[in-house]
Amino acid sequence: MDRKPHWQLYKELECLPQSIPEPTAEAAVLTFPLREAWKVLMNVLAQELVYEQQIEFLERCLDHELEENQPNNFWGKFLKLID
């Protein structure tokens, strides 16, 4: 089985012309801090989103629990439905 270098395989899959040279390791070294900062930012934002979703879920559960425990909550539910 003929194994092609990753760059050659990538060029074929992306239909890139053969005239495009393989990226140098120098460029990868220069972009490393930027890539790592981007990863950290994405992780922080994802965690914040998960935290917000958990809070919203717990608030909805608490609201539902309070509504169920109120006597004669028919009108409250009715007003929510038509709102």
Buried (B, 14 or more C-beta within 10 A) or exposed (E): EEEEEEEEEEBEEEEEEEEEEEEEEEEEEEEEEEEEEEEEEEEEEEEEEEEEEEEEEEEEEEEEEEEEEEEEEEEEEEEEEEE
